[in-house]
Amino acid sequence: MAEILPIIKQNVDKESTLYTDGFKTYDGLADFGYKKHYRIKHSDNEFALGRNHINGIENF
């Protein structure tokens, strides 16, 4: 988290809605003010949950 948090803080507004996978590095984003953080848990064979779908973002 120590390496990626400064990049997130510099580029992502705290009012943004964040959609991520379950990568442990993203743990605690809410503690840093990112209250709208939703996760897709690929480890649970989950690739979409309602409106939350991140599988195609790699091709954006």
LUMVO-616356 format. One line per field, with one value per atom (N, C-alpha, C): residue in three letters; x, y, z; residue number from 1. Coordinates in nm, 3 decimals, m for minus. Layout:
BEGIN
type = c(ALA | ...)
x = c(X | ...)
y = c(Y | ...)
z = c(Z | ...)
seq = c(NUM | ...)
This chain:
BEGIN
type = c(MET | MET | MET | ALA | ALA | ALA | GLU | GLU | GLU | ILE | ILE | ILE | LEU | LEU | LEU | PRO | PRO | PRO | ILE | ILE | ILE | ILE | ILE | ILE | LYS | LYS | LYS | GLN | GLN | GLN | ASN | ASN | ASN | VAL | VAL | VAL | ASP | ASP | ASP | LYS | LYS | LYS | GLU | GLU | GLU | SER | SER | SER | THR | THR | THR | LEU | LEU | LEU | TYR | TYR | TYR | THR | THR | THR | ASP | ASP | ASP | GLY | GLY | GLY | PHE | PHE | PHE | LYS | LYS | LYS | THR | THR | THR | TYR | TYR | TYR | ASP | ASP | ASP | GLY | GLY | GLY | LEU | LEU | LEU | ALA | ALA | ALA | ASP | ASP | ASP | PHE | PHE | PHE | GLY | GLY | GLY | TYR | TYR | TYR | LYS | LYS | LYS | LYS | LYS | LYS | HIS | HIS | HIS | TYR | TYR | TYR | ARG | ARG | ARG | ILE | ILE | ILE | LYS | LYS | LYS | HIS | HIS | HIS | SER | SER | SER | ASP | ASP | ASP | ASN | ASN | ASN | GLU | GLU | GLU | PHE | PHE | PHE | ALA | ALA | ALA | LEU | LEU | LEU | GLY | GLY | GLY | ARG | ARG | ARG | ASN | ASN | ASN | HIS | HIS | HIS | ILE | ILE | ILE | ASN | ASN | ASN | GLY | GLY | GLY | ILE | ILE | ILE | GLU | GLU | GLU | ASN | ASN | ASN | PHE | PHE | PHE)
x = c(0.082 | 0.000 | 0.087 | 0.200 | 0.287 | 0.335 | 0.350 | 0.398 | 0.286 | 0.168 | 0.061 | m0.027 | m0.037 | m0.124 | m0.089 | 0.038 | 0.068 | 0.023 | 0.031 | m0.014 | m0.166 | m0.236 | m0.382 | m0.421 | m0.359 | m0.391 | m0.369 | m0.263 | m0.230 | m0.328 | m0.384 | m0.462 | m0.611 | m0.654 | m0.794 | m0.858 | m0.965 | m1.040 | m1.106 | m1.108 | m1.164 | m1.314 | m1.380 | m1.523 | m1.550 | m1.444 | m1.458 | m1.509 | m1.571 | m1.610 | m1.501 | m1.442 | m1.334 | m1.385 | m1.354 | m1.384 | m1.250 | m1.221 | m1.095 | m1.120 | m1.014 | m1.019 | m0.982 | m0.962 | m0.936 | m0.789 | m0.706 | m0.564 | m0.542 | m0.466 | m0.450 | m0.399 | m0.326 | m0.275 | m0.387 | m0.506 | m0.617 | m0.687 | m0.648 | m0.706 | m0.684 | m0.785 | m0.770 | m0.792 | m0.832 | m0.856 | m0.960 | m1.061 | m1.163 | m1.102 | m1.001 | m0.934 | m0.862 | m0.833 | m0.765 | m0.862 | m0.993 | m1.093 | m1.165 | m1.133 | m1.201 | m1.318 | m1.432 | m1.547 | m1.626 | m1.612 | m1.686 | m1.591 | m1.553 | m1.461 | m1.532 | m1.546 | m1.614 | m1.516 | m1.525 | m1.430 | m1.500 | m1.432 | m1.472 | m1.370 | m1.416 | m1.325 | m1.302 | m1.201 | m1.168 | m1.133 | m1.077 | m1.039 | m1.161 | m1.279 | m1.404 | m1.476 | m1.402 | m1.458 | m1.567 | m1.546 | m1.642 | m1.582 | m1.657 | m1.609 | m1.704 | m1.820 | m1.916 | m2.009 | m2.053 | m2.145 | m2.239 | m2.358 | m2.450 | m2.389 | m2.381 | m2.321 | m2.169 | m2.112 | m1.967 | m1.908 | m1.835 | m1.776 | m1.645 | m1.534 | m1.404 | m1.328 | m1.381 | m1.306 | m1.261 | m1.334 | m1.299 | m1.214 | m1.185 | m1.111 | m0.970 | m0.913 | m0.778 | m0.773 | m0.884 | m0.887 | m0.926 | m0.952 | m0.999 | m0.896)
y = c(m0.119 | 0.000 | 0.126 | 0.120 | 0.238 | 0.287 | 0.197 | 0.237 | 0.289 | 0.227 | 0.263 | 0.378 | 0.395 | 0.498 | 0.638 | 0.679 | 0.813 | 0.832 | 0.727 | 0.735 | 0.752 | 0.676 | 0.687 | 0.827 | 0.874 | 1.007 | 1.117 | 1.105 | 1.206 | 1.206 | 1.090 | 1.077 | 1.049 | 1.019 | 0.979 | 1.067 | 1.134 | 1.216 | 1.128 | 1.173 | 1.091 | 1.070 | 1.148 | 1.130 | 1.031 | 0.983 | 0.887 | 0.753 | 0.679 | 0.541 | 0.451 | 0.369 | 0.280 | 0.137 | 0.073 | m0.069 | m0.139 | m0.234 | m0.307 | m0.456 | m0.530 | m0.672 | m0.688 | m0.810 | m0.836 | m0.828 | m0.770 | m0.759 | m0.694 | m0.758 | m0.716 | m0.572 | m0.524 | m0.388 | m0.285 | m0.316 | m0.221 | m0.223 | m0.312 | m0.315 | m0.179 | m0.129 | m0.006 | 0.122 | 0.117 | 0.241 | 0.328 | 0.266 | 0.342 | 0.417 | 0.359 | 0.426 | 0.553 | 0.566 | 0.684 | 0.780 | 0.760 | 0.854 | 0.812 | 0.697 | 0.649 | 0.561 | 0.625 | 0.556 | 0.471 | 0.500 | 0.425 | 0.329 | 0.224 | 0.125 | m0.010 | m0.064 | m0.191 | m0.290 | m0.414 | m0.516 | m0.633 | m0.686 | m0.811 | m0.914 | m1.024 | m1.123 | m1.238 | m1.221 | m1.325 | m1.456 | m1.448 | m1.569 | m1.653 | m1.591 | m1.663 | m1.694 | m1.690 | m1.714 | m1.612 | m1.490 | m1.381 | m1.285 | m1.254 | m1.162 | m1.046 | m1.054 | m0.944 | m0.963 | m0.851 | m0.853 | m0.736 | m0.764 | m0.653 | m0.561 | m0.434 | m0.335 | m0.339 | m0.404 | m0.406 | m0.511 | m0.462 | m0.551 | m0.488 | m0.549 | m0.490 | m0.571 | m0.680 | m0.770 | m0.706 | m0.611 | m0.552 | m0.426 | m0.378 | m0.252 | m0.262 | m0.382 | m0.398 | m0.358 | m0.367 | m0.335 | m0.191 | m0.114 | 0.024 | 0.111)
z = c(0.000 | 0.000 | 0.000 | 0.067 | 0.077 | m0.059 | m0.155 | m0.286 | m0.376 | m0.368 | m0.460 | m0.409 | m0.278 | m0.223 | m0.272 | m0.276 | m0.328 | m0.474 | m0.553 | m0.693 | m0.697 | m0.616 | m0.610 | m0.562 | m0.456 | m0.401 | m0.504 | m0.584 | m0.684 | m0.802 | m0.833 | m0.956 | m0.939 | m0.817 | m0.798 | m0.691 | m0.728 | m0.635 | m0.529 | m0.406 | m0.298 | m0.312 | m0.396 | m0.421 | m0.534 | m0.597 | m0.706 | m0.653 | m0.743 | m0.713 | m0.768 | m0.681 | m0.722 | m0.732 | m0.842 | m0.862 | m0.880 | m0.793 | m0.803 | m0.787 | m0.810 | m0.778 | m0.631 | m0.587 | m0.447 | m0.408 | m0.493 | m0.464 | m0.327 | m0.242 | m0.102 | m0.089 | m0.186 | m0.182 | m0.167 | m0.216 | m0.208 | m0.072 | 0.017 | 0.151 | 0.217 | 0.280 | 0.356 | 0.280 | 0.152 | 0.080 | 0.150 | 0.208 | 0.281 | 0.399 | 0.459 | 0.572 | 0.529 | 0.400 | 0.348 | 0.279 | 0.302 | 0.252 | 0.126 | 0.070 | m0.050 | m0.006 | 0.021 | 0.082 | m0.017 | m0.146 | m0.248 | m0.320 | m0.249 | m0.304 | m0.309 | m0.429 | m0.449 | m0.509 | m0.464 | m0.508 | m0.576 | m0.674 | m0.738 | m0.694 | m0.639 | m0.582 | m0.681 | m0.765 | m0.863 | m0.793 | m0.673 | m0.600 | m0.562 | m0.558 | m0.532 | m0.662 | m0.775 | m0.909 | m0.942 | m0.896 | m0.918 | m1.020 | m1.122 | m1.224 | m1.247 | m1.188 | m1.191 | m1.072 | m1.018 | m0.905 | m0.923 | m0.975 | m1.004 | m1.107 | m1.074 | m1.164 | m1.163 | m1.064 | m1.050 | m1.144 | m1.243 | m1.341 | m1.386 | m1.352 | m1.388 | m1.491 | m1.534 | m1.620 | m1.751 | m1.804 | m1.931 | m1.922 | m1.803 | m1.790 | m1.848 | m1.851 | m1.905 | m2.052 | m2.122 | m2.265 | m2.293 | m2.190 | m2.205 | m2.273)
seq = c(1 | 1 | 1 | 2 | 2 | 2 | 3 | 3 | 3 | 4 | 4 | 4 | 5 | 5 | 5 | 6 | 6 | 6 | 7 | 7 | 7 | 8 | 8 | 8 | 9 | 9 | 9 | 10 | 10 | 10 | 11 | 11 | 11 | 12 | 12 | 12 | 13 | 13 | 13 | 14 | 14 | 14 | 15 | 15 | 15 | 16 | 16 | 16 | 17 | 17 | 17 | 18 | 18 | 18 | 19 | 19 | 19 | 20 | 20 | 20 | 21 | 21 | 21 | 22 | 22 | 22 | 23 | 23 | 23 | 24 | 24 | 24 | 25 | 25 | 25 | 26 | 26 | 26 | 27 | 27 | 27 | 28 | 28 | 28 | 29 | 29 | 29 | 30 | 30 | 30 | 31 | 31 | 31 | 32 | 32 | 32 | 33 | 33 | 33 | 34 | 34 | 34 | 35 | 35 | 35 | 36 | 36 | 36 | 37 | 37 | 37 | 38 | 38 | 38 | 39 | 39 | 39 | 40 | 40 | 40 | 41 | 41 | 41 | 42 | 42 | 42 | 43 | 43 | 43 | 44 | 44 | 44 | 45 | 45 | 45 | 46 | 46 | 46 | 47 | 47 | 47 | 48 | 48 | 48 | 49 | 49 | 49 | 50 | 50 | 50 | 51 | 51 | 51 | 52 | 52 | 52 | 53 | 53 | 53 | 54 | 54 | 54 | 55 | 55 | 55 | 56 | 56 | 56 | 57 | 57 | 57 | 58 | 58 | 58 | 59 | 59 | 59 | 60 | 60 | 60)
